[in-house]
Amino acid sequence: SGAFTLDLVNPNGASSAGSVGISSAGAAAASLAGAAKASLASGSFHAGRFGVAVVHLKLSSAGRAELKRSKKLKVLVHVTSTVAGKKLSRSYPLTLRAGKH
């Protein structure tokens, strides 16, 4: 199904809201070509003070096909949030692995 969750921790004393985007990285970016630069998954979140936000994401059809073909997919997780009026943006590398059926 391509569905997965990310747990985002808010270490701040103020609530935080924002968005999460997943894009391909590494060899997968080359194999996915033009569609690869588009988001493979996206979602939004809201976390209270010192809270945890669970973001539910679903891979795009191109992302699911690449994950099925290669069994693992290197991606970049782009997190953009607003905390106390300040906009913050960070990217984190992540490897998705195909589930065992």
Biopython code that builds the backbone (N, CA, C, O; Angstrom):
import numpy as np
from Bio.PDB.StructureBuilder import StructureBuilder

atoms = [
    (1, "SER", "N", (0.816, -1.198, 0.000)),
    (1, "SER", "CA", (0.000, 0.000, 0.000)),
    (1, "SER", "C", (0.856, 1.258, 0.000)),
    (1, "SER", "O", (0.380, 2.316, -0.409)),
    (2, "GLY", "N", (2.098, 1.175, 0.444)),
    (2, "GLY", "CA", (2.984, 2.327, 0.449)),
    (2, "GLY", "C", (2.756, 3.279, 1.599)),
    (2, "GLY", "O", (3.316, 4.376, 1.607)),
    (3, "ALA", "N", (1.944, 2.890, 2.580)),
    (3, "ALA", "CA", (1.658, 3.769, 3.712)),
    (3, "ALA", "C", (2.679, 3.557, 4.824)),
    (3, "ALA", "O", (3.100, 2.431, 5.089)),
    (4, "PHE", "N", (3.069, 4.646, 5.466)),
    (4, "PHE", "CA", (3.990, 4.576, 6.592)),
    (4, "PHE", "C", (3.794, 5.809, 7.454)),
    (4, "PHE", "O", (3.135, 6.763, 7.042)),
    (5, "THR", "N", (4.367, 5.791, 8.651)),
    (5, "THR", "CA", (4.247, 6.931, 9.558)),
    (5, "THR", "C", (5.630, 7.430, 9.967)),
    (5, "THR", "O", (6.601, 6.675, 9.993)),
    (6, "LEU", "N", (5.690, 8.694, 10.278)),
    (6, "LEU", "CA", (6.891, 9.321, 10.842)),
    (6, "LEU", "C", (6.495, 9.956, 12.163)),
    (6, "LEU", "O", (5.468, 10.629, 12.254)),
    (7, "ASP", "N", (7.312, 9.742, 13.186)),
    (7, "ASP", "CA", (7.110, 10.403, 14.470)),
    (7, "ASP", "C", (8.024, 11.617, 14.524)),
    (7, "ASP", "O", (9.243, 11.477, 14.431)),
    (8, "LEU", "N", (7.458, 12.792, 14.671)),
    (8, "LEU", "CA", (8.229, 14.025, 14.765)),
    (8, "LEU", "C", (8.129, 14.552, 16.191)),
    (8, "LEU", "O", (7.032, 14.715, 16.726)),
    (9, "VAL", "N", (9.272, 14.815, 16.797)),
    (9, "VAL", "CA", (9.324, 15.295, 18.176)),
    (9, "VAL", "C", (9.544, 16.801, 18.166)),
    (9, "VAL", "O", (10.435, 17.305, 17.482)),
    (10, "ASN", "N", (8.725, 17.510, 18.928)),
    (10, "ASN", "CA", (8.874, 18.949, 19.082)),
    (10, "ASN", "C", (9.601, 19.214, 20.403)),
    (10, "ASN", "O", (9.004, 19.071, 21.470)),
    (11, "PRO", "N", (10.893, 19.602, 20.346)),
    (11, "PRO", "CA", (11.654, 19.833, 21.571)),
    (11, "PRO", "C", (11.450, 21.237, 22.151)),
    (11, "PRO", "O", (12.111, 21.606, 23.122)),
    (12, "ASN", "N", (10.547, 22.011, 21.566)),
    (12, "ASN", "CA", (10.363, 23.404, 21.953)),
    (12, "ASN", "C", (9.243, 23.587, 22.970)),
    (12, "ASN", "O", (8.342, 22.756, 23.081)),
    (13, "GLY", "N", (9.319, 24.667, 23.692)),
    (13, "GLY", "CA", (8.302, 25.009, 24.662)),
    (13, "GLY", "C", (7.107, 25.702, 24.044)),
    (13, "GLY", "O", (6.228, 26.177, 24.763)),
    (14, "ALA", "N", (7.058, 25.766, 22.725)),
    (14, "ALA", "CA", (5.932, 26.350, 22.002)),
    (14, "ALA", "C", (5.423, 25.323, 21.001)),
    (14, "ALA", "O", (6.189, 24.489, 20.517)),
    (15, "SER", "N", (4.135, 25.381, 20.692)),
    (15, "SER", "CA", (3.598, 24.419, 19.735)),
    (15, "SER", "C", (4.175, 24.668, 18.341)),
    (15, "SER", "O", (4.651, 25.761, 18.034)),
    (16, "SER", "N", (4.123, 23.643, 17.518)),
    (16, "SER", "CA", (4.714, 23.700, 16.196)),
    (16, "SER", "C", (3.753, 23.090, 15.190)),
    (16, "SER", "O", (3.079, 22.103, 15.483)),
    (17, "ALA", "N", (3.693, 23.684, 13.997)),
    (17, "ALA", "CA", (2.878, 23.148, 12.911)),
    (17, "ALA", "C", (3.697, 23.262, 11.634)),
    (17, "ALA", "O", (4.522, 24.166, 11.497)),
    (18, "GLY", "N", (3.469, 22.349, 10.704)),
    (18, "GLY", "CA", (4.219, 22.421, 9.470)),
    (18, "GLY", "C", (3.887, 21.302, 8.514)),
    (18, "GLY", "O", (2.839, 20.664, 8.610)),
    (19, "SER", "N", (4.806, 21.074, 7.584)),
    (19, "SER", "CA", (4.592, 20.064, 6.560)),
    (19, "SER", "C", (5.822, 19.184, 6.413)),
    (19, "SER", "O", (6.934, 19.561, 6.783)),
    (20, "VAL", "N", (5.585, 18.002, 5.862)),
    (20, "VAL", "CA", (6.646, 17.029, 5.612)),
    (20, "VAL", "C", (6.552, 16.624, 4.155)),
    (20, "VAL", "O", (5.464, 16.334, 3.659)),
    (21, "GLY", "N", (7.677, 16.601, 3.469)),
    (21, "GLY", "CA", (7.730, 16.147, 2.087)),
    (21, "GLY", "C", (8.821, 15.110, 1.942)),
    (21, "GLY", "O", (9.864, 15.210, 2.587)),
    (22, "ILE", "N", (8.591, 14.114, 1.100)),
    (22, "ILE", "CA", (9.577, 13.070, 0.850)),
    (22, "ILE", "C", (9.963, 13.144, -0.617)),
    (22, "ILE", "O", (9.093, 13.142, -1.488)),
    (23, "SER", "N", (11.258, 13.211, -0.899)),
    (23, "SER", "CA", (11.741, 13.168, -2.275)),
    (23, "SER", "C", (12.854, 12.146, -2.377)),
    (23, "SER", "O", (13.494, 11.818, -1.378)),
    (24, "SER", "N", (13.088, 11.644, -3.569)),
    (24, "SER", "CA", (14.089, 10.595, -3.746)),
    (24, "SER", "C", (15.495, 11.164, -3.671)),
    (24, "SER", "O", (15.723, 12.348, -3.920)),
    (25, "ALA", "N", (16.429, 10.293, -3.322)),
    (25, "ALA", "CA", (17.838, 10.665, -3.218)),
    (25, "ALA", "C", (18.664, 9.511, -3.769)),
    (25, "ALA", "O", (18.159, 8.397, -3.904)),
    (26, "GLY", "N", (19.905, 9.761, -4.081)),
    (26, "GLY", "CA", (20.793, 8.687, -4.532)),
    (26, "GLY", "C", (20.426, 8.149, -5.894)),
    (26, "GLY", "O", (19.935, 8.886, -6.750)),
    (27, "ALA", "N", (20.668, 6.847, -6.102)),
    (27, "ALA", "CA", (20.436, 6.209, -7.389)),
    (27, "ALA", "C", (18.967, 6.213, -7.763)),
    (27, "ALA", "O", (18.631, 6.235, -8.947)),
    (28, "ALA", "N", (18.096, 6.192, -6.783)),
    (28, "ALA", "CA", (16.656, 6.186, -7.063)),
    (28, "ALA", "C", (16.239, 7.461, -7.788)),
    (28, "ALA", "O", (15.335, 7.431, -8.623)),
    (29, "ALA", "N", (16.889, 8.574, -7.477)),
    (29, "ALA", "CA", (16.541, 9.833, -8.127)),
    (29, "ALA", "C", (16.789, 9.741, -9.623)),
    (29, "ALA", "O", (16.007, 10.260, -10.419)),
    (30, "ALA", "N", (17.874, 9.082, -10.007)),
    (30, "ALA", "CA", (18.188, 8.929, -11.425)),
    (30, "ALA", "C", (17.206, 7.985, -12.108)),
    (30, "ALA", "O", (16.786, 8.244, -13.235)),
    (31, "SER", "N", (16.837, 6.901, -11.446)),
    (31, "SER", "CA", (15.959, 5.926, -12.080)),
    (31, "SER", "C", (14.524, 6.422, -12.184)),
    (31, "SER", "O", (13.781, 5.982, -13.061)),
    (32, "LEU", "N", (14.124, 7.336, -11.297)),
    (32, "LEU", "CA", (12.766, 7.863, -11.351)),
    (32, "LEU", "C", (12.637, 9.033, -12.318)),
    (32, "LEU", "O", (11.525, 9.448, -12.647)),
    (33, "ALA", "N", (13.749, 9.560, -12.767)),
    (33, "ALA", "CA", (13.804, 10.642, -13.755)),
    (33, "ALA", "C", (12.937, 11.841, -13.380)),
    (33, "ALA", "O", (12.915, 12.247, -12.218)),
    (34, "GLY", "N", (12.218, 12.418, -14.360)),
    (34, "GLY", "CA", (11.484, 13.670, -14.163)),
    (34, "GLY", "C", (10.508, 13.649, -13.011)),
    (34, "GLY", "O", (10.413, 14.628, -12.271)),
    (35, "ALA", "N", (9.784, 12.570, -12.838)),
    (35, "ALA", "CA", (8.806, 12.489, -11.757)),
    (35, "ALA", "C", (9.489, 12.425, -10.400)),
    (35, "ALA", "O", (8.865, 12.686, -9.371)),
    (36, "ALA", "N", (10.783, 12.074, -10.398)),
    (36, "ALA", "CA", (11.502, 11.910, -9.138)),
    (36, "ALA", "C", (11.620, 13.216, -8.373)),
    (36, "ALA", "O", (11.601, 13.225, -7.143)),
    (37, "LYS", "N", (11.740, 14.297, -9.086)),
    (37, "LYS", "CA", (11.914, 15.573, -8.405)),
    (37, "LYS", "C", (10.622, 16.007, -7.732)),
    (37, "LYS", "O", (10.636, 16.828, -6.815)),
    (38, "ALA", "N", (9.518, 15.457, -8.186)),
    (38, "ALA", "CA", (8.251, 15.729, -7.521)),
    (38, "ALA", "C", (8.237, 14.980, -6.197)),
    (38, "ALA", "O", (9.027, 14.062, -5.978)),
    (39, "SER", "N", (7.356, 15.373, -5.347)),
    (39, "SER", "CA", (7.272, 14.748, -4.030)),
    (39, "SER", "C", (6.788, 13.303, -4.142)),
    (39, "SER", "O", (5.843, 13.014, -4.876)),
    (40, "LEU", "N", (7.440, 12.401, -3.411)),
    (40, "LEU", "CA", (7.023, 11.004, -3.363)),
    (40, "LEU", "C", (5.937, 10.812, -2.304)),
    (40, "LEU", "O", (5.179, 9.844, -2.359)),
    (41, "ALA", "N", (5.864, 11.720, -1.356)),
    (41, "ALA", "CA", (4.836, 11.685, -0.324)),
    (41, "ALA", "C", (4.839, 13.044, 0.371)),
    (41, "ALA", "O", (5.857, 13.735, 0.388)),
    (42, "SER", "N", (3.703, 13.422, 0.941)),
    (42, "SER", "CA", (3.658, 14.675, 1.690)),
    (42, "SER", "C", (2.559, 14.598, 2.738)),
    (42, "SER", "O", (1.623, 13.806, 2.624)),
    (43, "GLY", "N", (2.689, 15.417, 3.737)),
    (43, "GLY", "CA", (1.707, 15.457, 4.810)),
    (43, "GLY", "C", (1.934, 16.675, 5.683)),
    (43, "GLY", "O", (2.902, 17.412, 5.496)),
    (44, "SER", "N", (1.043, 16.884, 6.633)),
    (44, "SER", "CA", (1.187, 18.016, 7.542)),
    (44, "SER", "C", (1.071, 17.524, 8.979)),
    (44, "SER", "O", (0.621, 16.407, 9.232)),
    (45, "PHE", "N", (1.483, 18.378, 9.916)),
    (45, "PHE", "CA", (1.471, 17.972, 11.316)),
    (45, "PHE", "C", (1.240, 19.165, 12.227)),
    (45, "PHE", "O", (1.392, 20.319, 11.826)),
    (46, "HIS", "N", (0.874, 18.863, 13.447)),
    (46, "HIS", "CA", (0.784, 19.845, 14.523)),
    (46, "HIS", "C", (1.234, 19.139, 15.795)),
    (46, "HIS", "O", (0.697, 18.092, 16.158)),
    (47, "ALA", "N", (2.215, 19.714, 16.462)),
    (47, "ALA", "CA", (2.720, 19.135, 17.707)),
    (47, "ALA", "C", (2.634, 20.183, 18.806)),
    (47, "ALA", "O", (3.037, 21.331, 18.618)),
    (48, "GLY", "N", (2.117, 19.785, 19.933)),
    (48, "GLY", "CA", (2.036, 20.679, 21.081)),
    (48, "GLY", "C", (3.408, 20.895, 21.703)),
    (48, "GLY", "O", (4.412, 20.370, 21.221)),
    (49, "ARG", "N", (3.438, 21.670, 22.774)),
    (49, "ARG", "CA", (4.701, 21.938, 23.476)),
    (49, "ARG", "C", (5.338, 20.621, 23.897)),
    (49, "ARG", "O", (4.685, 19.787, 24.524)),
    (50, "PHE", "N", (6.603, 20.429, 23.558)),
    (50, "PHE", "CA", (7.375, 19.231, 23.905)),
    (50, "PHE", "C", (6.641, 17.952, 23.485)),
    (50, "PHE", "O", (6.826, 16.899, 24.094)),
    (51, "GLY", "N", (5.818, 18.048, 22.454)),
    (51, "GLY", "CA", (4.979, 16.921, 22.043)),
    (51, "GLY", "C", (5.539, 16.137, 20.869)),
    (51, "GLY", "O", (6.597, 16.453, 20.326)),
    (52, "VAL", "N", (4.797, 15.111, 20.497)),
    (52, "VAL", "CA", (5.146, 14.252, 19.368)),
    (52, "VAL", "C", (3.990, 14.288, 18.380)),
    (52, "VAL", "O", (2.828, 14.143, 18.761)),
    (53, "ALA", "N", (4.318, 14.480, 17.118)),
    (53, "ALA", "CA", (3.308, 14.437, 16.060)),
    (53, "ALA", "C", (3.557, 13.195, 15.224)),
    (53, "ALA", "O", (4.688, 12.929, 14.819)),
    (54, "VAL", "N", (2.500, 12.435, 14.967)),
    (54, "VAL", "CA", (2.597, 11.258, 14.116)),
    (54, "VAL", "C", (2.039, 11.658, 12.750)),
    (54, "VAL", "O", (0.860, 11.991, 12.622)),
    (55, "VAL", "N", (2.907, 11.621, 11.727)),
    (55, "VAL", "CA", (2.511, 12.018, 10.383)),
    (55, "VAL", "C", (2.288, 10.760, 9.555)),
    (55, "VAL", "O", (3.190, 9.935, 9.416)),
    (56, "HIS", "N", (1.087, 10.614, 9.007)),
    (56, "HIS", "CA", (0.749, 9.474, 8.157)),
    (56, "HIS", "C", (1.010, 9.864, 6.709)),
    (56, "HIS", "O", (0.465, 10.850, 6.214)),
    (57, "LEU", "N", (1.851, 9.080, 6.031)),
    (57, "LEU", "CA", (2.226, 9.365, 4.655)),
    (57, "LEU", "C", (1.950, 8.159, 3.774)),
    (57, "LEU", "O", (1.900, 7.026, 4.254)),
    (58, "LYS", "N", (1.773, 8.408, 2.485)),
    (58, "LYS", "CA", (1.602, 7.325, 1.523)),
    (58, "LYS", "C", (2.446, 7.636, 0.299)),
    (58, "LYS", "O", (2.350, 8.723, -0.273)),
    (59, "LEU", "N", (3.278, 6.674, -0.103)),
    (59, "LEU", "CA", (4.132, 6.867, -1.268)),
    (59, "LEU", "C", (3.307, 7.014, -2.536)),
    (59, "LEU", "O", (2.243, 6.413, -2.678)),
    (60, "SER", "N", (3.819, 7.824, -3.452)),
    (60, "SER", "CA", (3.186, 7.957, -4.760)),
    (60, "SER", "C", (3.344, 6.645, -5.536)),
    (60, "SER", "O", (4.108, 5.771, -5.127)),
    (61, "SER", "N", (2.639, 6.511, -6.631)),
    (61, "SER", "CA", (2.736, 5.277, -7.424)),
    (61, "SER", "C", (4.157, 5.073, -7.938)),
    (61, "SER", "O", (4.631, 3.938, -7.987)),
    (62, "ALA", "N", (4.847, 6.147, -8.321)),
    (62, "ALA", "CA", (6.235, 6.019, -8.782)),
    (62, "ALA", "C", (7.143, 5.563, -7.643)),
    (62, "ALA", "O", (8.038, 4.743, -7.849)),
    (63, "GLY", "N", (6.914, 6.092, -6.449)),
    (63, "GLY", "CA", (7.705, 5.693, -5.283)),
    (63, "GLY", "C", (7.469, 4.238, -4.907)),
    (63, "GLY", "O", (8.412, 3.515, -4.590)),
    (64, "ARG", "N", (6.195, 3.802, -4.942)),
    (64, "ARG", "CA", (5.882, 2.403, -4.640)),
    (64, "ARG", "C", (6.516, 1.467, -5.662)),
    (64, "ARG", "O", (7.037, 0.412, -5.299)),
    (65, "ALA", "N", (6.475, 1.842, -6.925)),
    (65, "ALA", "CA", (7.064, 1.000, -7.977)),
    (65, "ALA", "C", (8.571, 0.875, -7.797)),
    (65, "ALA", "O", (9.125, -0.213, -7.946)),
    (66, "GLU", "N", (9.235, 1.977, -7.479)),
    (66, "GLU", "CA", (10.687, 1.946, -7.287)),
    (66, "GLU", "C", (11.050, 1.146, -6.048)),
    (66, "GLU", "O", (12.030, 0.401, -6.072)),
    (67, "LEU", "N", (10.302, 1.274, -4.981)),
    (67, "LEU", "CA", (10.561, 0.521, -3.756)),
    (67, "LEU", "C", (10.359, -0.975, -4.003)),
    (67, "LEU", "O", (11.130, -1.795, -3.504)),
    (68, "LYS", "N", (9.349, -1.323, -4.754)),
    (68, "LYS", "CA", (9.096, -2.729, -5.079)),
    (68, "LYS", "C", (10.237, -3.300, -5.923)),
    (68, "LYS", "O", (10.666, -4.435, -5.715)),
    (69, "ARG", "N", (10.722, -2.500, -6.878)),
    (69, "ARG", "CA", (11.786, -2.950, -7.777)),
    (69, "ARG", "C", (13.125, -3.101, -7.053)),
    (69, "ARG", "O", (13.826, -4.095, -7.240)),
    (70, "SER", "N", (13.476, -2.123, -6.234)),
    (70, "SER", "CA", (14.812, -2.103, -5.628)),
    (70, "SER", "C", (14.859, -2.633, -4.195)),
    (70, "SER", "O", (15.950, -2.820, -3.656)),
    (71, "LYS", "N", (13.707, -2.882, -3.560)),
    (71, "LYS", "CA", (13.584, -3.377, -2.184)),
    (71, "LYS", "C", (13.942, -2.349, -1.125)),
    (71, "LYS", "O", (13.527, -2.498, 0.025)),
    (72, "LYS", "N", (14.699, -1.305, -1.470)),
    (72, "LYS", "CA", (14.926, -0.205, -0.541)),
    (72, "LYS", "C", (15.087, 1.071, -1.341)),
    (72, "LYS", "O", (15.533, 1.052, -2.488)),
    (73, "LEU", "N", (14.723, 2.165, -0.730)),
    (73, "LEU", "CA", (14.675, 3.443, -1.421)),
    (73, "LEU", "C", (15.266, 4.520, -0.517)),
    (73, "LEU", "O", (14.770, 4.758, 0.584)),
    (74, "LYS", "N", (16.328, 5.167, -0.992)),
    (74, "LYS", "CA", (16.924, 6.269, -0.232)),
    (74, "LYS", "C", (16.153, 7.540, -0.569)),
    (74, "LYS", "O", (15.975, 7.887, -1.737)),
    (75, "VAL", "N", (15.702, 8.220, 0.472)),
    (75, "VAL", "CA", (14.902, 9.425, 0.293)),
    (75, "VAL", "C", (15.413, 10.537, 1.204)),
    (75, "VAL", "O", (16.193, 10.299, 2.126)),
    (76, "LEU", "N", (14.961, 11.744, 0.926)),
    (76, "LEU", "CA", (15.201, 12.889, 1.799)),
    (76, "LEU", "C", (13.863, 13.306, 2.379)),
    (76, "LEU", "O", (12.885, 13.479, 1.652)),
    (77, "VAL", "N", (13.828, 13.467, 3.685)),
    (77, "VAL", "CA", (12.628, 13.939, 4.374)),
    (77, "VAL", "C", (12.828, 15.432, 4.612)),
    (77, "VAL", "O", (13.756, 15.836, 5.312)),
    (78, "HIS", "N", (11.957, 16.243, 4.028)),
    (78, "HIS", "CA", (12.022, 17.699, 4.177)),
    (78, "HIS", "C", (10.947, 18.120, 5.176)),
    (78, "HIS", "O", (9.755, 17.937, 4.930)),
    (79, "VAL", "N", (11.374, 18.681, 6.296)),
    (79, "VAL", "CA", (10.436, 19.125, 7.333)),
    (79, "VAL", "C", (10.481, 20.642, 7.400)),
    (79, "VAL", "O", (11.538, 21.233, 7.623)),
    (80, "THR", "N", (9.337, 21.263, 7.208)),
    (80, "THR", "CA", (9.206, 22.710, 7.325)),
    (80, "THR", "C", (8.199, 22.976, 8.428)),
    (80, "THR", "O", (7.079, 22.466, 8.387)),
    (81, "SER", "N", (8.590, 23.770, 9.409)),
    (81, "SER", "CA", (7.685, 24.036, 10.524)),
    (81, "SER", "C", (7.754, 25.490, 10.945)),
    (81, "SER", "O", (8.700, 26.211, 10.626)),
    (82, "THR", "N", (6.735, 25.895, 11.666)),
    (82, "THR", "CA", (6.687, 27.235, 12.232)),
    (82, "THR", "C", (6.566, 27.085, 13.742)),
    (82, "THR", "O", (5.618, 26.486, 14.250)),
    (83, "VAL", "N", (7.546, 27.643, 14.450)),
    (83, "VAL", "CA", (7.572, 27.590, 15.905)),
    (83, "VAL", "C", (7.708, 29.020, 16.414)),
    (83, "VAL", "O", (8.677, 29.711, 16.098)),
    (84, "ALA", "N", (6.738, 29.454, 17.199)),
    (84, "ALA", "CA", (6.743, 30.800, 17.784)),
    (84, "ALA", "C", (6.986, 31.868, 16.711)),
    (84, "ALA", "O", (7.727, 32.825, 16.937)),
    (85, "GLY", "N", (6.354, 31.695, 15.540)),
    (85, "GLY", "CA", (6.457, 32.684, 14.476)),
    (85, "GLY", "C", (7.700, 32.570, 13.617)),
    (85, "GLY", "O", (7.840, 33.318, 12.649)),
    (86, "LYS", "N", (8.603, 31.664, 13.935)),
    (86, "LYS", "CA", (9.821, 31.495, 13.150)),
    (86, "LYS", "C", (9.687, 30.260, 12.265)),
    (86, "LYS", "O", (9.322, 29.185, 12.741)),
    (87, "LYS", "N", (9.985, 30.418, 10.977)),
    (87, "LYS", "CA", (9.900, 29.307, 10.040)),
    (87, "LYS", "C", (11.236, 28.569, 10.020)),
    (87, "LYS", "O", (12.294, 29.174, 9.844)),
    (88, "LEU", "N", (11.168, 27.261, 10.203)),
    (88, "LEU", "CA", (12.360, 26.421, 10.222)),
    (88, "LEU", "C", (12.235, 25.358, 9.141)),
    (88, "LEU", "O", (11.144, 24.848, 8.887)),
    (89, "SER", "N", (13.358, 25.025, 8.505)),
    (89, "SER", "CA", (13.337, 24.008, 7.462)),
    (89, "SER", "C", (14.574, 23.137, 7.595)),
    (89, "SER", "O", (15.691, 23.643, 7.702)),
    (90, "ARG", "N", (14.370, 21.829, 7.586)),
    (90, "ARG", "CA", (15.485, 20.877, 7.691)),
    (90, "ARG", "C", (15.223, 19.697, 6.777)),
    (90, "ARG", "O", (14.074, 19.388, 6.461)),
    (91, "SER", "N", (16.299, 19.035, 6.349)),
    (91, "SER", "CA", (16.188, 17.816, 5.548)),
    (91, "SER", "C", (16.981, 16.711, 6.217)),
    (91, "SER", "O", (18.059, 16.942, 6.765)),
    (92, "TYR", "N", (16.429, 15.500, 6.165)),
    (92, "TYR", "CA", (17.065, 14.339, 6.795)),
    (92, "TYR", "C", (17.075, 13.172, 5.816)),
    (92, "TYR", "O", (16.064, 12.902, 5.168)),
    (93, "PRO", "N", (18.212, 12.474, 5.701)),
    (93, "PRO", "CA", (18.236, 11.278, 4.849)),
    (93, "PRO", "C", (17.539, 10.115, 5.551)),
    (93, "PRO", "O", (17.586, 10.003, 6.776)),
    (94, "LEU", "N", (16.900, 9.262, 4.776)),
    (94, "LEU", "CA", (16.170, 8.129, 5.315)),
    (94, "LEU", "C", (16.151, 7.035, 4.265)),
    (94, "LEU", "O", (16.086, 7.325, 3.070)),
    (95, "THR", "N", (16.207, 5.792, 4.689)),
    (95, "THR", "CA", (16.088, 4.661, 3.775)),
    (95, "THR", "C", (14.808, 3.902, 4.088)),
    (95, "THR", "O", (14.608, 3.422, 5.204)),
    (96, "LEU", "N", (13.947, 3.801, 3.080)),
    (96, "LEU", "CA", (12.713, 3.037, 3.217)),
    (96, "LEU", "C", (12.978, 1.622, 2.702)),
    (96, "LEU", "O", (13.615, 1.445, 1.664)),
    (97, "ARG", "N", (12.496, 0.636, 3.415)),
    (97, "ARG", "CA", (12.653, -0.760, 3.007)),
    (97, "ARG", "C", (11.293, -1.360, 2.736)),
    (97, "ARG", "O", (10.325, -1.070, 3.439)),
    (98, "ALA", "N", (11.220, -2.199, 1.716)),
    (98, "ALA", "CA", (9.966, -2.861, 1.365)),
    (98, "ALA", "C", (9.559, -3.790, 2.508)),
    (98, "ALA", "O", (10.405, -4.452, 3.110)),
    (99, "GLY", "N", (8.276, -3.832, 2.798)),
    (99, "GLY", "CA", (7.772, -4.705, 3.852)),
    (99, "GLY", "C", (7.864, -6.159, 3.443)),
    (99, "GLY", "O", (7.888, -6.477, 2.254)),
    (100, "LYS", "N", (7.916, -7.039, 4.426)),
    (100, "LYS", "CA", (7.977, -8.465, 4.159)),
    (100, "LYS", "C", (6.564, -9.002, 4.073)),
    (100, "LYS", "O", (5.750, -8.775, 4.969)),
    (101, "HIS", "N", (6.273, -9.707, 3.007)),
    (101, "HIS", "CA", (4.923, -10.234, 2.803)),
    (101, "HIS", "C", (4.886, -11.711, 3.060)),
    (101, "HIS", "O", (3.831, -12.333, 2.938)),
]
sb = StructureBuilder()
sb.init_structure("model")
sb.init_model(0)
sb.init_chain("A")
sb.init_seg("    ")
for serial, (resi, resn, name, xyz) in enumerate(atoms, 1):
    if name == "N":
        sb.init_residue(resn, " ", resi, " ")
    sb.init_atom(name, np.array(xyz, "f"), 0.0, 1.0, " ", f" {name:<3s}", serial, name[0])
structure = sb.get_structure()
